[in-house]
Amino acid sequence: MLTVEEDGRRRLADRRVMDRATELGRVLFSQDEDLLVEARRRQSAGIFFGGLAYAHQLEATIGECVRDLELIAEAVLPEEVANQVLFIPL
């Protein structure tokens, strides 16, 4: 796991955060609806991205997020999630 803060990218625009996660070969986790919009835009435009695991702030508990992210990390290969949006809770 790598946070935006740990990566020194806290102030990047959403599209750059997604670019950075893709560059690192990582699935991005977010509760930010703007990143969901960016993922949908990329899907529609055919722009590659590493995948997004999205949880609505009011519809998923922290425990559900942690549990589902662990499942994703253990059961899914990065190439299987590329260009996909996974909704948490699963």
Secondary structure, DSSP 8 states (H G I E B T S, - for coil): ---TTTTT-TT--HHHHHHHHHHTT--EEE--HHHHHHHHHHHHHT-----EEEE-TTT--HHHHHHHHHHHHHH--HHHHTT-EEEE--
